[in-house]
């Protein structure tokens, strides 16, 4: 259980999101996100969070390079 929670927390941190943000993004109750602490993170949610984090990273790089 702790490993799932830590993985979810790390993905949320990298994506600059909260559990409530994620629940809103998927249109589910926050309790559904909390269940992922024990049941594991669905692949679609992990992929979404990784893409969001990558987007943030790329946007920062573009901003730092003057948009090149």
C-alpha positions in Angstrom: 0.0 0.0 0.0 2.7 2.5 0.9 4.5 1.9 -2.4 1.3 2.8 -4.4 0.8 5.9 -2.3 4.4 7.0 -2.7 4.2 6.4 -6.5 1.0 8.4 -6.8 2.4 11.2 -4.7 5.5 11.4 -6.8 3.5 11.4 -10.1 1.2 14.1 -8.7 4.1 16.2 -7.5 5.8 16.0 -10.9 2.6 16.9 -12.7 2.0 19.8 -10.2 -1.4 18.4 -9.3 -3.3 17.5 -6.2 -5.5 14.4 -5.8 -8.6 16.8 -6.1 -7.2 18.1 -9.4 -6.8 14.6 -10.7 -10.3 13.6 -9.6 -11.7 16.7 -11.5 -9.6 15.8 -14.6 -11.2 12.4 -14.7 -14.6 13.4 -13.5 -14.5 11.0 -10.5 -15.0 11.3 -6.8 -11.9 12.1 -4.8 -12.6 8.8 -2.9 -11.8 7.0 -6.1 -8.3 8.5 -6.2 -7.8 7.6 -2.6 -8.5 3.9 -3.4 -5.5 3.9 -5.7 -3.3 4.0 -2.5 -4.2 0.4 -2.0 -5.3 -0.9 -5.4 -2.6 0.6 -7.5 -2.7 3.4 -10.0 -4.5 2.6 -13.3 -2.2 2.8 -16.3 -4.3 5.5 -17.9 -3.9 7.7 -14.8 -0.1 7.1 -14.6 0.3 7.9 -18.3 -1.8 11.1 -18.0 0.3 12.3 -15.0 3.6 11.5 -16.8 2.5 13.3 -19.9 1.4 16.3 -17.9 4.8 16.4 -16.1 6.6 16.1 -19.4 4.5 19.0 -20.8 5.5 21.1 -17.8 9.1 20.3 -18.3 9.1 21.1 -22.0 7.2 24.4 -21.5 9.9 25.4 -18.9 12.6 24.5 -21.3 11.0 26.5 -24.1 10.5 29.5 -21.8 14.1 29.4 -20.6 15.3 29.2 -24.2 13.3 32.2 -25.3 10.8 30.0 -27.2 13.3 28.5 -29.6 
